[in-house]
């Protein structure tokens, strides 16, 4: 700057000075308008002048009336839902849905109906991707297809128990299992394999911790209760009824706290099946197995408070086995391989014959330890628990009176419904 006899310092002067000093120059953009430097002489002999940038004068009148320039917002972050129950919400943060998304042709379709319900079903089908449609097809084929076998069923059920990305398929799988149960029980000769697979599918979905099943409980319970309380089942029916009862008990255990009236309503349904006139032996056996899985209070209420044990005729071995299992829920039998029969209390045997009836009392009296403990349990006045306080027994008697007054209960098969489940869930 001094060699050029200039009074304005430029960025090139800085670069040249750094280059002379063997220092790496500054990189960047050169401004076309240079900062106006002013030179000030220092009143000290031998001191070089000082250069500075003079502050520009601001015209307040022009600054107040000129257009304001707003700075952009700083970088920030926020949270939004990528998917809710497998469905992507339409929010600005998510990408728009692709046009022409394939509908779920793999899902079993019912005849379409006019009205809002048809629109909702069509909308539910459009959210399934091609991968989920292919998974649904492969899953159902592995469960009950022409090429299905035990290994394929085990792999399909293991996937249902563990995979967490099946929420969008949940309504289709629940409906598929319900239709299998309904069509099988309506057939002249029910297929045990169809019912077993339907039970396994419902149990696997309930066991999957990544699935939110609460909105579909009112659709899962009717197939379970229908298998439990149907009049006739194929060979191995007792095992099917026991598995259905255990699955119902699992539903109550997992969701009874969230829905306090769920257990009493199911108990009322079982009590109606046990106590109503005209019920078959199979229906009463299923009701007894259901009450057994619900616990001691339900067994005491159904078999003794309501005298349901008198309606369970010992003609069928499966019914006898169901009643004996219910009695073991009140007091466990002896674990000895060959129970001994020491002398009982003189009052125990007549008491058990009176409360249980001769056929069931004869089985119990073969195990003296079991008979003594069961007699003591029946003599003890049980405290009224939550199930008794809920009025399930009174509701069952009212339901039986209503059915008798309306003449309901024909021979045609109907899925067992839990009263008020739509309002519960």
C-alpha positions as CSV (number, residue, x, y, z in Angstrom):
1,X,0.0,0.0,0.0
2,X,2.9,2.3,0.8
3,X,4.7,1.5,-2.5
4,X,1.4,2.2,-4.4
5,X,1.1,5.4,-2.5
6,X,-2.5,4.5,-1.5
7,X,-4.4,5.3,1.6
8,X,-6.9,2.4,1.2
9,X,-5.9,-1.0,2.5
10,X,-7.2,-3.9,0.3
11,X,-7.4,-7.7,0.9
12,X,-4.7,-8.1,-1.8
13,X,-2.3,-6.1,0.4
14,X,-2.9,-8.6,3.2
15,X,-2.3,-11.6,0.9
16,X,0.9,-10.1,-0.5
17,X,2.2,-9.4,3.0
18,X,1.5,-13.0,4.1
19,X,3.2,-14.4,1.0
20,X,6.3,-12.3,1.7
21,X,6.4,-13.6,5.2
22,X,6.0,-17.2,3.8
23,X,2.7,-17.6,5.6
24,X,-0.2,-19.4,3.9
25,X,-2.6,-16.7,2.6
26,X,-6.2,-16.5,3.6
27,X,-8.7,-18.1,1.2
28,X,-12.1,-16.7,0.5
29,X,-14.0,-14.2,-1.7
30,X,-12.7,-10.8,-2.5
31,X,-15.1,-7.9,-2.0
32,X,-15.6,-5.5,-4.9
33,X,-16.2,-2.7,-2.4
34,X,-13.3,-2.2,-0.1
35,X,-13.7,-1.1,3.4
36,X,-12.9,2.6,3.7
37,X,-9.8,2.9,5.9
38,X,-8.8,6.1,7.5
39,X,-5.3,7.1,8.5
40,X,-4.7,8.7,11.9
41,X,-1.4,10.2,12.8
42,X,-0.1,9.4,16.2
43,X,1.4,12.4,18.1
44,X,4.4,10.3,19.1
45,X,7.7,10.8,17.4
46,X,8.8,7.8,15.4
47,X,5.4,6.0,15.7
48,X,3.8,4.8,12.4
49,X,0.3,6.1,11.5
50,X,-2.7,4.0,12.6
51,X,-5.3,2.9,10.0
52,X,-8.9,2.2,11.0
53,X,-12.3,1.7,9.5
54,X,-14.5,4.7,9.8
55,X,-18.0,4.1,11.1
56,X,-20.7,4.9,8.6
57,X,-23.3,7.3,9.4
58,X,-26.9,5.9,9.7
59,X,-29.8,7.9,8.5
60,X,-32.6,7.0,11.0
61,X,-35.3,8.3,8.7
62,X,-34.3,6.0,5.9
63,X,-33.7,3.0,8.3
64,X,-37.2,3.3,9.8
65,X,-39.0,3.4,6.4
66,X,-37.0,0.8,4.4
67,X,-38.2,-2.8,4.1
68,X,-37.2,-5.1,6.9
69,X,-35.2,-8.2,6.1
70,X,-36.0,-11.1,8.5
71,X,-33.4,-13.7,9.3
72,X,-34.2,-17.3,8.5
73,X,-35.2,-19.6,11.4
74,X,-32.3,-21.4,13.0
75,X,-31.9,-25.2,12.6
76,X,-34.1,-27.1,15.0
77,X,-35.7,-30.5,15.3
78,X,-39.2,-31.8,16.2
79,X,-40.9,-35.2,16.7
80,X,-43.7,-36.6,14.6
81,X,-45.4,-40.0,14.1
82,X,-44.0,-42.1,11.2
83,X,-46.8,-44.6,11.6
84,X,-49.7,-45.3,14.0
85,X,-50.7,-49.0,14.2
86,X,-49.1,-49.6,10.9
87,X,-50.7,-46.6,9.1
88,X,-48.8,-43.5,8.1
89,X,-50.5,-40.3,9.2
90,X,-51.0,-37.5,6.7
91,X,-48.9,-34.8,8.3
92,X,-46.6,-32.4,6.4
93,X,-43.5,-34.1,7.8
94,X,-44.3,-37.4,6.2
95,X,-44.0,-38.0,2.5
96,X,-47.3,-38.1,0.5
97,X,-48.6,-41.6,-0.1
98,X,-47.6,-43.0,-3.5
99,X,-50.3,-43.0,-6.1
100,X,-51.8,-46.3,-7.2
101,X,-51.0,-48.2,-4.1
102,X,-52.1,-51.8,-4.6
103,X,-55.0,-53.0,-2.5
104,X,-54.9,-56.1,-0.3
105,X,-56.3,-58.6,-2.7
106,X,-54.7,-61.4,-0.6
107,X,-57.0,-60.6,2.4
108,X,-60.3,-62.5,2.5
109,X,-63.0,-60.1,1.2
110,X,-66.6,-60.1,2.2
111,X,-69.4,-58.8,0.0
112,X,-69.2,-55.0,-0.1
113,X,-72.0,-53.0,1.5
114,X,-73.1,-49.5,0.8
115,X,-72.5,-47.0,3.6
116,X,-69.6,-45.6,5.7
117,X,-68.5,-49.1,6.8
118,X,-67.7,-50.1,3.2
119,X,-65.5,-47.0,2.8
120,X,-63.7,-47.8,6.0
121,X,-62.9,-51.3,4.9
122,X,-61.7,-50.2,1.5
123,X,-59.4,-47.6,3.2
124,X,-58.0,-50.3,5.5
125,X,-57.1,-52.5,2.5
126,X,-55.1,-49.7,0.8
127,X,-52.6,-49.4,3.6
128,X,-51.2,-52.9,3.0
129,X,-47.9,-52.9,1.1
130,X,-47.1,-55.6,-1.5
131,X,-44.7,-57.2,1.1
132,X,-47.5,-57.5,3.7
133,X,-49.8,-59.0,1.0
134,X,-47.2,-61.5,0.1
135,X,-46.6,-62.3,3.8
136,X,-50.4,-62.8,4.4
137,X,-50.6,-65.2,1.4
138,X,-47.6,-67.2,2.5
139,X,-48.7,-67.3,6.1
140,X,-52.2,-68.5,5.4
141,X,-51.0,-71.0,2.9
142,X,-48.5,-72.4,5.4
143,X,-51.2,-72.7,8.0
144,X,-54.0,-74.3,6.1
145,X,-52.8,-74.6,2.5
146,X,-52.7,-77.7,0.3
147,X,-48.9,-78.0,0.9
148,X,-49.1,-77.2,4.6
149,X,-47.4,-79.5,7.1
150,X,-46.4,-79.4,10.8
151,X,-43.0,-77.7,10.1
152,X,-44.6,-74.9,8.0
153,X,-47.3,-74.4,10.6
154,X,-44.7,-74.2,13.4
155,X,-42.6,-71.6,11.4
156,X,-45.7,-69.5,10.6
157,X,-46.9,-69.5,14.3
158,X,-43.3,-68.6,15.4
159,X,-43.4,-65.6,13.1
160,X,-46.8,-64.5,14.5
161,X,-45.5,-64.7,18.0
162,X,-42.3,-62.8,17.4
163,X,-42.5,-60.4,14.4
164,X,-43.3,-56.8,15.4
165,X,-44.3,-55.4,12.0
166,X,-47.6,-57.1,11.7
167,X,-49.9,-54.5,13.2
168,X,-51.4,-53.6,9.8
169,X,-52.3,-57.3,9.2
170,X,-53.9,-57.8,12.6
171,X,-57.5,-57.1,11.6
172,X,-57.2,-59.4,8.5
173,X,-55.7,-62.2,10.6
174,X,-58.3,-61.9,13.3
175,X,-61.1,-62.0,10.7
176,X,-59.4,-65.0,9.0
177,X,-59.3,-67.0,12.2
178,X,-62.9,-66.1,13.0
179,X,-64.1,-67.2,9.6
180,X,-62.2,-70.5,9.9
181,X,-64.0,-71.2,13.2
182,X,-67.4,-70.2,12.0
183,X,-67.3,-72.2,8.8
184,X,-65.8,-75.2,10.5
185,X,-68.4,-75.3,13.3
186,X,-71.2,-74.9,10.8
187,X,-70.1,-77.9,8.8
188,X,-71.7,-81.3,9.2
189,X,-68.4,-82.8,10.3
190,X,-66.1,-80.2,11.9
191,X,-62.4,-80.5,11.1
192,X,-60.3,-80.5,14.2
193,X,-57.2,-79.3,12.3
194,X,-59.0,-76.1,11.3
195,X,-60.1,-75.4,14.8
196,X,-56.6,-76.2,16.2
197,X,-54.9,-73.8,13.8
198,X,-57.4,-71.0,14.5
199,X,-56.8,-71.4,18.2
200,X,-53.0,-71.4,17.7
201,X,-53.2,-68.2,15.5
202,X,-55.3,-66.3,18.1
203,X,-53.0,-67.4,20.9
204,X,-49.9,-66.4,18.9
205,X,-51.3,-62.9,18.2
206,X,-52.1,-62.5,21.9
207,X,-48.6,-63.6,22.8
208,X,-46.8,-61.2,20.5
209,X,-45.6,-58.2,22.6
210,X,-45.3,-56.0,19.5
211,X,-49.0,-56.2,18.6
212,X,-51.7,-53.9,20.0
213,X,-54.7,-56.3,20.2
214,X,-57.0,-54.3,22.5
215,X,-59.1,-52.8,19.7
216,X,-59.8,-56.3,18.4
217,X,-60.7,-58.1,21.6
218,X,-64.4,-58.0,20.7
219,X,-63.6,-59.9,17.5
220,X,-61.2,-62.4,19.1
221,X,-63.4,-63.6,21.9
222,X,-66.4,-64.9,19.9
223,X,-64.3,-67.6,18.1
224,X,-62.7,-68.7,21.3
225,X,-66.0,-68.9,23.2
226,X,-67.7,-70.6,20.3
227,X,-65.1,-73.4,20.3
228,X,-65.4,-73.6,24.1
229,X,-69.2,-73.7,24.3
230,X,-70.2,-75.4,21.0
231,X,-72.4,-78.5,21.3
232,X,-70.3,-81.0,19.4
233,X,-66.6,-81.1,18.5
234,X,-64.6,-83.7,16.6
235,X,-62.2,-86.2,18.3
236,X,-60.0,-84.4,20.7
237,X,-62.7,-81.9,21.6
238,X,-61.7,-81.8,25.2
239,X,-58.2,-80.6,24.3
240,X,-59.6,-77.9,22.1
241,X,-62.0,-76.7,24.8
242,X,-59.2,-76.6,27.3
243,X,-56.9,-74.6,25.0
244,X,-59.8,-72.2,24.2
245,X,-60.5,-71.8,28.0
246,X,-56.8,-71.1,28.7
247,X,-56.7,-68.5,25.9
248,X,-59.8,-66.7,27.3
249,X,-58.2,-66.7,30.7
250,X,-55.0,-65.2,29.2
251,X,-57.1,-62.4,27.7
252,X,-58.7,-61.6,31.0
253,X,-55.4,-61.7,32.8
254,X,-53.7,-59.4,30.3
255,X,-56.6,-56.9,29.8
256,X,-58.8,-57.3,32.8
257,X,-57.1,-54.4,34.6
258,X,-57.7,-52.1,31.7
259,X,-61.3,-53.3,31.2
260,X,-62.7,-54.2,34.7
261,X,-66.0,-55.5,33.3
262,X,-64.4,-58.0,30.9
263,X,-64.0,-60.8,33.4
264,X,-67.6,-60.6,34.9
265,X,-69.1,-60.5,31.4
266,X,-67.3,-63.6,30.2
267,X,-68.1,-65.3,33.5
268,X,-71.8,-64.5,32.9
269,X,-71.6,-66.0,29.4
270,X,-70.1,-69.2,30.9
271,X,-72.7,-69.4,33.6
272,X,-75.5,-69.1,31.1
273,X,-74.0,-72.0,29.1
274,X,-73.8,-74.0,32.3
275,X,-77.1,-73.3,33.9
276,X,-79.6,-72.6,31.1
277,X,-82.2,-75.3,30.3
278,X,-81.7,-77.3,27.1
279,X,-77.9,-76.9,27.0
280,X,-76.0,-79.9,25.6
281,X,-73.4,-81.9,27.5
282,X,-70.6,-80.5,25.4
283,X,-71.7,-76.9,26.1
284,X,-71.7,-77.6,29.9
285,X,-68.3,-79.3,29.7
286,X,-66.9,-76.2,28.0
287,X,-68.5,-73.9,30.5
288,X,-66.9,-75.9,33.4
289,X,-63.5,-75.8,31.7
290,X,-63.9,-72.1,31.2
291,X,-64.8,-71.5,34.8
292,X,-61.8,-73.7,35.9
293,X,-59.4,-71.5,34.0
294,X,-60.9,-68.4,35.5
295,X,-60.1,-69.5,39.0
296,X,-61.5,-70.8,42.3
297,X,-64.0,-68.1,42.8
298,X,-65.6,-68.8,39.4
299,X,-65.7,-72.5,40.1
300,X,-67.4,-72.0,43.5
301,X,-69.9,-69.6,42.0
302,X,-70.9,-71.9,39.0
303,X,-70.7,-75.4,40.5
304,X,-71.9,-74.8,44.1
305,X,-73.5,-71.4,44.6
306,X,-75.6,-71.9,41.4
307,X,-75.7,-75.7,41.8
308,X,-74.3,-76.2,38.3
309,X,-72.7,-79.4,39.3
310,X,-76.1,-81.1,39.5
311,X,-76.7,-80.3,35.8
312,X,-73.4,-81.9,34.7
313,X,-74.5,-85.4,34.1
314,X,-71.7,-88.0,34.4
315,X,-72.7,-89.8,31.2
316,X,-69.7,-88.5,29.3
317,X,-66.1,-89.2,30.5
318,X,-65.0,-85.8,29.3
319,X,-67.6,-84.1,31.4
320,X,-66.5,-86.1,34.5
321,X,-62.9,-85.1,33.7
322,X,-63.9,-81.5,33.4
323,X,-65.7,-81.4,36.7
324,X,-62.8,-83.2,38.5
325,X,-60.4,-80.7,37.1
326,X,-62.7,-77.9,38.5
327,X,-62.7,-79.6,41.9
328,X,-58.9,-79.7,41.8
329,X,-58.9,-75.9,41.3
330,X,-60.6,-75.7,44.7
331,X,-58.3,-78.1,46.4
332,X,-55.5,-80.0,44.6
333,X,-55.6,-83.8,44.6
334,X,-52.9,-86.0,46.1
335,X,-49.7,-86.2,44.1
336,X,-49.1,-89.8,45.1
337,X,-49.1,-92.4,42.3
338,X,-51.6,-94.6,44.2
339,X,-53.5,-92.5,46.7
340,X,-54.1,-94.2,50.0
341,X,-57.6,-94.3,51.5
342,X,-57.3,-94.0,55.3
343,X,-60.4,-93.5,57.3
344,X,-62.2,-90.2,56.7
345,X,-64.0,-88.1,59.1
346,X,-67.4,-89.6,59.6
347,X,-69.1,-86.4,58.4
348,X,-66.9,-85.9,55.3
349,X,-68.2,-88.7,53.1
350,X,-71.9,-87.9,53.5
351,X,-71.2,-84.2,53.1
352,X,-69.3,-84.7,49.8
353,X,-72.0,-87.0,48.5
354,X,-74.6,-84.3,49.2
355,X,-72.6,-81.5,47.7
356,X,-71.0,-83.3,44.7
357,X,-73.5,-86.1,44.0
358,X,-72.7,-89.7,44.2
359,X,-70.9,-90.1,40.8
360,X,-68.4,-87.3,41.5
361,X,-68.1,-88.0,45.2
362,X,-67.1,-91.6,44.5
363,X,-64.1,-90.4,42.4
364,X,-63.1,-87.9,45.1
365,X,-63.4,-90.4,48.0
366,X,-60.7,-92.6,46.4
367,X,-58.2,-90.0,47.5
368,X,-58.6,-89.4,51.2
369,X,-56.3,-86.4,51.4
370,X,-58.1,-84.7,48.5
371,X,-61.5,-85.5,50.0
372,X,-60.6,-84.1,53.4
373,X,-59.2,-80.9,52.0
374,X,-62.1,-80.4,49.5
375,X,-64.7,-81.0,52.3
376,X,-62.9,-78.4,54.5
377,X,-62.8,-76.0,51.5
378,X,-66.5,-76.4,50.8
379,X,-67.5,-76.0,54.5
380,X,-65.5,-72.7,54.7
381,X,-67.6,-69.7,53.8
382,X,-65.7,-68.0,51.0
383,X,-65.3,-64.2,51.1
384,X,-67.2,-62.4,48.4
385,X,-64.5,-61.4,45.9
386,X,-64.6,-59.0,43.0
387,X,-66.3,-61.6,40.7
388,X,-69.1,-62.1,43.2
389,X,-69.5,-58.4,43.8
390,X,-69.8,-57.8,40.1
391,X,-73.2,-59.5,39.9
392,X,-72.2,-62.0,37.2
393,X,-74.4,-64.7,38.7
394,X,-77.4,-62.5,39.0
395,X,-76.8,-61.3,35.4
396,X,-76.7,-64.9,34.2
397,X,-80.1,-65.7,35.8
398,X,-81.5,-62.5,34.2
399,X,-80.1,-63.5,30.8
400,X,-81.7,-67.0,31.1
401,X,-85.0,-65.5,32.0
402,X,-84.8,-63.1,29.0
403,X,-83.9,-66.0,26.6
404,X,-86.7,-68.1,28.0
405,X,-89.2,-65.3,27.6
406,X,-88.2,-64.5,24.0
407,X,-88.1,-68.2,23.0
408,X,-84.4,-67.9,21.8
409,X,-81.9,-70.7,21.5
410,X,-82.7,-72.5,18.3
411,X,-80.8,-75.4,16.8
412,X,-79.0,-73.2,14.2
413,X,-75.3,-72.5,15.0
414,X,-74.5,-69.0,16.0
415,X,-71.2,-67.5,17.2
416,X,-71.1,-66.9,20.9
417,X,-71.0,-63.2,21.6
418,X,-70.0,-61.5,24.9
419,X,-72.7,-59.0,25.9
420,X,-71.5,-55.4,25.6
421,X,-68.0,-56.2,24.4
422,X,-68.2,-53.4,21.8
423,X,-68.8,-50.9,24.5
424,X,-66.0,-52.3,26.7
425,X,-63.3,-52.2,24.1
